[in-house]
């Protein structure tokens, strides 16, 4: 199955190593966990991997809450109100987290060229260095997952999640 194939076609495809993908789905359904919870468990494992790698590399002052907001900063910068909306926190909470990130040197605030009254939060050089560490940890975690699931199942999972994002992510 290629990356562009439909999700429905995956239901009858045998996985790598001769395992039937349907058997895994039945097991997941019978244990009472819905897809959202299963995705969250994987997300939490990825997040833990990244946080641990950041701490080991000298960025142990970054909290999970800060990281969740930090991850939403766009390439050219993002307004605090947009960060708050995407992180589903109040503007006050987003402002507090940005204050902490700014004091630690991870971000900077700059004037918004589109509106002189507004400011953008941008990633500062220390933040860029932390991002590089995080990307390595993400790649290592994905590689471990691919080794566990097999290349075919990992590709199918990625395809399904990308398609799900079309209806689940209002910021895509």
Secondary structure, 3 states (H helix, E strand, C coil): CCCCCCHHHHHHCECHHHCEHHHHHHHHHHCCCCHHHHHHHHHHHHHHHHHHHHHHCCCCCCCHHHHHHHCCCCCCCECHHHHHHHHCCCHHHHHHHHHHHHHCCCEEEEEECCEEEEEEEEECHHHHHHHHHHHHHHHHHHHHHHHHHCHHHHHHHHHHHHHHHHHHCCCC
